């Protein structure tokens, strides 16, 4: 694995390694990732314990912020299983 990229999310399929996030060299960090493995797989993660983001795992996808920025602390995202439209909650 490349060095100097702590706090980023990676996809590892077979021998292929692909960086999913690029939050800036040590300035911010992705934590508490949870993966939805449905027909359209995605990952939900927290940045700096203050922001909740969703990212489609397919190459070229753009992350979408899920929270509205009104909370000082966001952590532990969870995706409701077996839903027609997956729902994400966090603390």
ZIZI-V500892 format. One record per run of one state. SS is the DSSP state (alpha for helix, beta for strand, coil for the rest). FROM is the first residue (numbers start at 1). LEN is the number of residues. If there is no record, write none. Layout:
SS,FROM,LEN ; SS,FROM,LEN
This chain:
coil,1,9 ; beta,10,4 ; coil,14,2 ; beta,16,4 ; coil,20,10 ; beta,30,7 ; coil,37,5 ; beta,42,6 ; coil,48,3 ; beta,51,6 ; coil,57,7 ; beta,64,2 ; coil,66,12 ; beta,78,2 ; coil,80,8 ; beta,88,2 ; coil,90,2
